[in-house]
């Protein structure tokens, strides 16, 4: 299932990760593991924030995906199922046909 992983990093913890040269390694490791469709980074609510779109094939992977962000960056992590345009078109067509 296509998912949006939102990662809001604690400012103090991510500052320390930057000072130690680890932030890039943590993010790169996550992206290598997830092989995302897209990944974007910004600031939200005053926190460094990443939006990562990826395919979650097995929900049992959620702990291994989340824990590096929790443990190393004090992050708040949120998962949301998402659709692309084709998924939406298919879902609306099924709804209209009564399937």
C-alpha positions in Angstrom: 0.0 0.0 0.0 1.3 3.4 -0.9 2.0 5.4 2.3 3.0 8.9 3.3 5.5 8.8 6.2 5.7 12.2 7.9 8.7 12.6 10.2 8.9 15.7 12.4 12.3 15.8 14.0 13.0 17.2 17.4 15.0 20.4 17.0 17.5 19.6 19.8 18.1 16.0 18.7 18.4 16.9 15.0 20.8 19.7 15.8 23.0 17.3 17.7 22.7 14.8 14.8 23.9 17.5 12.4 26.8 18.5 14.7 27.9 14.8 14.9 27.5 14.4 11.1 24.7 11.8 11.6 21.5 13.4 10.2 22.4 12.8 6.6 23.4 9.2 7.4 20.1 8.5 9.3 18.0 10.0 6.4 20.0 8.3 3.7 19.7 4.9 5.5 15.9 5.3 5.8 15.6 6.3 2.1 17.8 3.4 1.0 15.6 1.0 3.0 12.3 2.5 1.8 13.2 3.1 -1.8 10.6 5.9 -1.9 8.6 7.1 -4.8 9.4 10.6 -3.6 10.9 12.3 -0.5 10.5 16.0 0.4 11.9 18.0 3.3 10.7 21.2 4.8 9.9 22.9 8.1 6.5 22.4 9.7 5.5 23.7 13.1 9.1 24.9 13.6 10.5 21.4 13.1 12.6 19.8 10.4 10.0 17.6 8.6 10.3 14.9 6.0 7.5 13.7 3.7 8.3 10.3 2.3 6.0 8.4 -0.1 6.7 4.7 -0.3 5.1 1.3 -0.7 4.5 -0.5 2.6 4.3 -4.1 1.6 4.1 -5.5 5.1 2.9 -3.5 8.2 5.4 -5.5 10.3 8.1 -3.2 8.8 6.7 -0.2 10.7 8.8 -0.6 13.8 12.1 -1.0 11.8 11.1 2.1 9.7 10.1 4.3 12.7 12.5 3.4 15.4 15.6 5.1 13.9 13.7 8.3 13.8 12.4 7.9 17.3 15.6 6.8 18.9 18.1 9.0 17.0 16.1 12.1 16.3 13.3 12.2 18.9 10.9 12.4 16.0 7.2 12.3 15.8 6.2 9.8 13.1 2.9 9.5 11.3 1.8 7.1 8.6 -1.1 7.8 6.2 -2.3 5.7 3.3 -2.4 7.8 0.1 -3.5 7.5 -3.5 -2.0 8.7 -6.7 -4.2 10.0 -9.6 -4.7 6.5 -11.0 -5.7 5.0 -7.7 -8.3 7.8 -7.2 -9.6 7.3 -10.8 -10.0 3.5 -10.1 -11.6 4.0 -6.8 -14.1 6.6 -8.1 -14.9 4.3 -11.1 -15.6 1.4 -8.7 -17.8 3.5 -6.6 -19.8 4.8 -9.5 -20.3 1.2 -10.9 -21.3 -0.1 -7.5 -18.4 -2.5 -7.2 
